[in-house]
């Protein structure tokens, strides 16, 4: 299992937390291969842009796309926009993207807000030991003095 930091604009994070948005779409204009970066069962830390990490989710499934064209992007919109929740202007701005992926989300959970010291422009970060913003080790800055979830936030809840 890998862990990822996912930066989202507030309206999209709110839709995820309400259960209305169940698929996250990431497209890029670069032709770099994305395959293998995200896998089912990976853990996601969800962070609002300019704000704290405030939720976790688990990857249920992932689908990768390469050599995208406006026609293929329009097909993705037609097939998945109900779960993605993107407006027409957002889709129009992505028509020149060349690769990307869809991530189906499950087990979305709100967590106590965690402030991290992230100053770069990356909107999706694969977390590795020593470069995890304190999220995996529990050393991030907390708003309150309660336990931070770290990687244990993704352990399955006991069945009832």
N, C-alpha and C positions, 0 to 999 in steps of 0.2 A: 504494500500500500504506500502510495506517495501522498504528500500533502501540498496544497496549493493555496495561495492568497489570491482572491478574486476581488478586484475593485469594481464597484457598480455605482452608477448614478442613483440617487435616492429613490426616484420613482420606480426604477426596476427592482431595487432591493425590496421596496415596500410590496411590490407585486409578488415577489418570491415568498416573502414572509406571510402574505395573505393566502398563498396557495394558488393564485391566479396565473403565475408564471412558473412553469415547470421545466422549461428548457432554456438554457443560456446559449446564445450564439456568439461566437468570436470569429470575425473575419479580418484578414490582413491583406494589404496591397503587396506585401513581399511574397516572393515565391518560395519561401523557406518551408521545408517539410515540417508538418506539425505532428505527424503520426507518432504515437508512442508517448507523448508527453502527458496525456491524461488517460486513465484507464478506469473501467468499472471498479467500484469500491474505494477509489481514492477519496480522501477527505478534503473538503474545501472550507477555508475560512473566508467568510463574506464580509467585506469592508465597504462602507459607504465612502464615496469619493470625498476627500477632505475631512473625513470623520473617522470614527473608530471601527474596529472589527466588532460586529454585533450579532453574527449568526454563524452557524456551521451547516454544512450539507454533505451528503455523500453522493458520489457519481453513480447513477443507476446504469447508464449506458452512454456511449460516445460514438459519434460518427464524424469521420474526417472527410474533407473535401480539398482537392487540388485542381489546378487548371480551371478555375471558375470563370464563367462568362456571365454577362448580364442575364442571359436566358436561364442558366443554371441557378443563379441567385434568385430570379423570379420564381423558379420552381420550388426552391427552399421556402420562400415566403408563402407560396400557395399551400404547400404541404404542412408547414409547421408554425406559421405566424400565430395561430390561436394559442399555442403553448409558449411562444417567444414573447409576444406582446409588443412588437415594434410598430411604430407609426410609419406612414408612407414616406415622410421626409427622412427618417432613419434608413429605411430600405434604399431610397434613392441615393443617399450618400455612400452606400456600400457597393453600388453597382460595378465599380472598377476594382473590387477586391479579387485577389488571385487564389487565396487558400483560406482554410479555416476549419472550424469544428463546431458541432452541436453537442451539448452536454445535458443529459436528462438528470434532473435533480430529485433526490428523495431524502427522507429523514432530515428535513430542514428544521433547525432548532435555533431559537433566540438564545443568546448568551449574554452575560454581563459585558457591557462595552469595554473593549480593550484598546487603548491608544498605543500605536506603534510609531517608531521613528522611520518613516518611509518618505523619501524625498525625490525619488526618481519617477519617471512617467510610465513605467510598466503597469499595464492593467491586469496582467495575469502573471503570477510568479510561482515557479516550482520551488517549493521550500526544501532546502537541504540543511543538514546539520551545520551550525555555525553561521548560516545565512538564512535565518528563519524569523527575523524580527522579534525573537523571543517567544514566538507563538508555540513552538514545539517543546520548548524547555520551561515554559511558564515564567519567563523573565520580562515579559512586556509590561508596559505601564498600565496599571489598573486605575479606574476611576474611584473604586472603593477598595477596602481592604478585605476582600473575600478571595477565595481560591480561584485561580485562573484555570481554564479547562485544559490547555495544552493539547497534546495528541490524545489524551484520555477522553476528550469530548466526543470522540468517534467510536468509542466502545459501545457495543450493543447494550441497550437498556435491558434489564432483566424482564423476562416474560412473565405476565401475570395470569 
